[in-house]
Amino acid sequence: MMDPSKIREKIGRFRILVIGRANAGKTTILQRVCNTRKNPEIYNSAGEKIDATVLMASTERGEHDIENEMVFASNPGFIFHDSRGFEAGGESEFDKVKAFIAGRSKETKLRKQLHAIWYCIPMDEASRSFTEGEIKFFSQCDTGSIPVIVLFTKFDALYDLAYSELKSKGASIEEAEEQAPKHAEESFAKGSQLKFLYHSKDIRRPPKCHVCLPNMDNDDANCGPLIERTAGTLNSEVLTQLFVSTQQTNLELCMKFAVEKILPKVFDSAATPDGHRQLISELGTWFPHIWGYVSVSILLRARAMLIQVIARRSQWYVSVSVLLRARAMLIQVIARRSQRVRGQYIDPLPTLSH
């Protein structure tokens, strides 16, 4: 497993193209992914920062360069490209997107390539049907090995419809309010949008997967499903590690990959001092961003999640004592890298005896 610092030296940053209609909530989602409320800084293809007033003037004139890079100061490990105005289905914008994807696919250096595509489709539109531009993209745009994930944004707009359906079937106000989110998800899973997206003869290049994202404008919005789905579509172990270790919103995902990718390889040597050091070092490669402040609640969730993952994933035979030591070691990694939490040190769980 390559050290994240070496991965970043070789690849740089994880690059994502974001496509979608105007007002699809794209910026809000990117802010959630990067843990910020601030707008991104924009750089041109030469790496020069573009002044906000100059950028606004260009936008007002209808000018937009898909090569421009959006970077959030809160997490500069991501580079985002935006394809504004693509929803109209015009040949000019469509050709620009195709050319951009094709050009990035031909890059020989991994750092210059496009690593994933997020296609945003809002669910608050009146018809909620696919636009001409979206149909054209999924019919004609060859993305090669670049995974495309569809983001059904503003998914909470379907909750009102689900609420009305539940009420019409005799549910009380309280029951309808509680059950509406789940009912909306279940109805959508069986609905016409997904059938068209994955099974229509008009869609010759369907996405790898999709994710439903409600309430992204809330302070406690959860973009974890988006992070996990994206990680699951990557066919390169190096890119997977870069993506998982770059994102900072889903510590549980870091732990999941650490357990799945590292523990099976080093269990046999974990009983020796050198094996301990190797295990701690390799587990830590999935947590490069955990060196400052981390909330107590995240650490507690991480502990519980690790125990669950080990219980479910330990299909190979190992002794209980090794599992317990592995759990303790990973928590030590988290605790050491966390430094302080709200002014207090978090004591790692002790290494448990046999």
N, C-alpha and C positions, 0 to 999 in steps of 0.2 A: 504494500500500500504506500503510495507516494505521500510525502508530507505536504500539507496544504500550502505551506510557504513556497515549496518547490513547484507545486501545481500553479500557483499564482505567478511565479516567476516565468513559467513556461507558457501559460495560457492568458494570464492577466485577469480578466473579469468575465463573469457570466453574461452573455449577450442575448437579449430577448426582443423580438419584434412584437409590438402591440398593435393589433388591427381592430377597428370597430367604428360604429356609427358615432356621430357627434352626440355628446351628452349620454354616452353609454356608461359613464362612471369609471373610465380608464384611469384617470389621474388619482382618484380616490383609492382605487385598488392598489396602485403602485405605492401610494403613501402608506397604506396598511402593510404592505409587504416589507417596506423599508422603515417601519416604525417612526413615522413622522407626520406632521401636519403641514410641513413647509413644502413649497414648490421645488421642483428639481432645478439644478443648474444645467444649462444647455451648452454643448460644445460642438464645433463643426468637425468635419472629417479630419482636419489637420490638428485637432486637439486644442484649438483656441476657444476660449470661453466667449459666448455671444452675449452681448449686452441685452438686458430684458427689453429696453425701449426699442432697440433695433429689431429684436425678434417680434415684438408686438406690431410694429409698423409693417413688417413683411407679412405677418399673418393677416392683417387687415387688407393687404393688397391681394390676398389669396395665394401667397407664395408659401411653400412649405418644402423643406428638404428632408427626405426620409433618412438621409445619411447622418443628420444631426443626432448627437448622443445626449440622452437625458440621464443625469446622475444625481442621486440624492446624497447629500452630505452625511446623512445618518447611516447610510450603508453604501459606500462607493464601490462595493464589490459587484454591483449590478450595473449593466449598461442597457438602457431601454431605447428602442427606436419606435417612433410613432408614425402611423400611416393615416393622417387626418384626411377627411373628405372622401374616403374610399367607399362609403355607403351608397353613393349615387350610382355606382356601377359604370361610370364613364371610362372609356377606353384609355384615356391618358393616365388617370390615376391607377387603373388596373395594371397597365403596362409598367408603370414605375415600380409597383410592388413586385411584380414578376421579375423585373430586371434586378431589383435589389436582392431578392432571395436567390436568384440564379448567380449573381455576382458573388455573394457571400459563400455560396456552396462551392464555388471554384477556388476559393482562397486555400492556399496550401498550409498556411499557419492557422492552428486551432484558435489562436487569440483573435483572429480576424473573422472567423466564421460565425454564423448565426447558430445559436445553440437551442433555441426553442421559440415557438410562436404562440402568443396568446390572442385568440380571436374573441372579442367581447360582443355579445348580443344582449341588449337590454330587454327585460321582461315587462317594462312599464309602458311599452308602446301599445296603442289601441288594438292593432291587429295581431301583434306578436308573431307575424309571419316573417319568413326570410325575405330579405331584400334581393333585388337583382344582383347587386354587388356581391352579396354573400353566396348566392347560388353560383355565380360565375367563379368565385374563388375556389369553392369546393368542387367545382366541375373541371376547371381548366388549369389551376395553378399547381404545378409540380414542385413540392417542397423537398423532394428527395428524402434524405434521412432525417431532416429536421422535424421533430414532433410538433404537431399542432394540437393545442388544447383549447376547446371552446369554453368560454366563461359566460354563463348565463347570469348577467349582472342584474341588480335591482330585483332579485328573485322574490323579495318580500311583497312585491306588487301583486303576486298571485295569492297572497294570504287572504285578502278580502274576498276573493272569489271562493276560496276554500271555506271560509267562514260562512258565507251565504249558503253554500251547498250543505254544510253540516247543519245549519239552522233549519233548512228546509226538510231535513230528515229527522227533525225532532230533538236535536241536541240543545241543551241549555246554553245561555250566553257564555257562562264560564267554561263549559265543555267545548263549545265551538272555538273560543279564543285559545284554549290550551291545545286543541287538536289541529288547528288550522295549518301550522307549519308542516307537520308530518303529512297531513292530507294533501297539501299542495305538492309536496315532493312525490308522493305516491301517484297522484293524478298525472303529474308531469312526466314521470317515468313511463307511463302507459300512453301518453298523448301523441298527437300528430307531429309535433316538432322533432322529437327524437326519431320517430319512425322515418320521417322524411330525411333527416340528417344522416342516418346510418344505413337506410335500406332503400331509398329512392333511386331509380335508374338515372335521375338527373344529377345525382351526387356521385361522381366517379372517384373522388379523392376525399373520403370522409376523414374527420379528425381522429387522432389516437384515442381521445377520451373527452369528457366534458365535466364541468363542475358547476354547481349552483351556488351563487354567492348572494345571500340576503343581508340587508342592513350593514353594508360596508361603510356607511357614514357614521355609524355608532362608535363610541370610544372603545367598546369591548368587542368590536367586530372580529370575527375569526376567519383568517385567511389560511388556516392550517390545511384544509382540504385541497386548496389550490397548490400549496407547496408540496404536499404529499403526492398528488396526482402528477404534477410536473416531474418530480423525482422518479416516479415509476415509469415514465415514458422514455427516459434517457437510456440509450443503448451502449453508452460508454461508461466504464467504471470511473475513469478519471473525471469526466463531466459530472457524473452523479456525485462524487465526493466534493467537487468544486461547488456545485449547486447547494448541496445539503449543508456544507460547512460555511457557505456564504450567507444563507438565509439566517435570520436571527429571531424569527417569530415562532418557531416550532422546535423547542428543545427536545420534545419527545421523539421527533423524527431523527434528530441527531443520535439519540440513544438507541433507537430502533436499528439504524444502520450500523452503529458501533457494535452492537450485540451480534447482528446478523453477519457482518463482514469480518469482524476481528476475532471474536471469541472462539469460533470453531477452529481457527487456524493456530491458536496459541494455547489452547487448553492443556495440551500434553506437557508443555514446558512451563506452565504457570506456577508450578510448585517450587521452582528454583529462584534464587535472588535475581539472576539475569533474566529469567522468564518474567518475574514480576515487573522489572523495569521495562522490558519489551512490551508487555501487556499495557502498562500505564501509558507508555509513549504512543503506542498505536491507537489506543482508545482515544487519547487526547487529540489525535488528528481530526476527529469529527467535531471538536469543540473549540476551534481557534478563537472564536469571538468571546468566549466566556473567560474574561480576565478581569472584568470590572464588577459592576453591581448587577446582581441577579436577585429577583424577588424571592422571598421565602416560599411563597406558594408554588413557584416554578420548581424550586428545588424539591419540595415535597412531592409534587406531581412526578418529577423525574424519578425519584426513589421508588414510588409506587409502580410507575410504568416499567422500570427496569425489572422489578421482581416479576411482573406479569409477563413481560416478553421472555425472560429466561424460562419461566414455567411453561410457556406455550412452545417456545422454539427449541428447547433442549431435547431434541429427538435422538441426538447422539448420546452414548452412554458416558456419563461423568459422575463422579461422586458428589454427594451433597456438599461436602466441605469445599470442593473446588468451586461450585456454583456460588456458595456464600462468599468465598474469597473474591471471586470475580465481581460480584455485586458491590462488595465493600471497596474494591479498587476503583471501580468506575465512579463511585460516589466521592472517593478521595480526589479523583481528577477534577470533578465538578467543583468540589469545595475549595480546592487549592486555587483553581482558576477564577473562582468567584471573589476571592480576596475578602471582601466584607459585604454584608447585607444589612443596609440601614444602620451602619455603625457597629454591627456586631459580627464577630466571626461565626461561621457555621461549622460546627464540629462534624467531621465526617464520621460515618459509622465505623466502629472499630472492626478490624479483621476478626471474624468470628472463628472460634476454635472448632476442632472436629467434633 
